[in-house]
Amino acid sequence: MKAGHSEHADMLAGPGASSSLAASVRRCLLGVDRASMLLIQATMAVMVLLVSSQVFSRYLLSESIDWADEGSRLAFVWAIFLAIPHGLKQGVHVGIDVLTNRLPAQWQERLARLMLLISGVLMVVVCYQAVMVSIDTWEELMPTLPVTASVFYFPVMLSCGHALLHLLFMAWQGTDTWREPDNEEDVS
């Protein structure tokens, strides 16, 4: 830890905060974040290209691309679900903290870490359910694309796994692990 950190921040970070294991896990997570961001950018580009092509084709050529709506919807679903772990990482999800803000900082951190672990359990449950639904819909094809309808559930599984990694890392290293100025790294 750099000089200038408070003792409280050191205490909240836990004993493994400066360990090489934590640094290795951090690097791996940043690599997963970069790959996820590239996939998000690709799916957003596909969505924009499909919608633009459909508009151009429909209004200027009086033709329609049959699968553009379904393809753009699929790209949108992928982009949205893949972005969820990035919001969790930065703490930009919706939360009501009227009561918890009245607690001492140490108790706020403990409660936050407990909620991170409970959220991790929720990610496992959601991922399991997405796998089960994906298996059930495997035989079903999308109406305009020769692709299984299960592809709508793949980003849910990936998002849950990615989010679980971040939730567990923050429960281990502390809620401010990604917000500290010396730990911020651009993943775009």
Secondary structure, DSSP 8 states (H G I E B T S, - for coil): --TT--HHHHHHH-TTTTSHHHHHHHHHHHHHHHHHHHHHHHHHHHHHHHHHHHHHHHHHSS---TTHHHHHHHHHHHHHHHHHHHHHHHT-S----TTGGGS-HHHHHHHHHHHHHHHHHHHHHHHHHHHHHHHHTTT-B-SSSSSBGGGGTHHHHHHHHHHHHHHHHHHHH-TTTTTSTTT-----
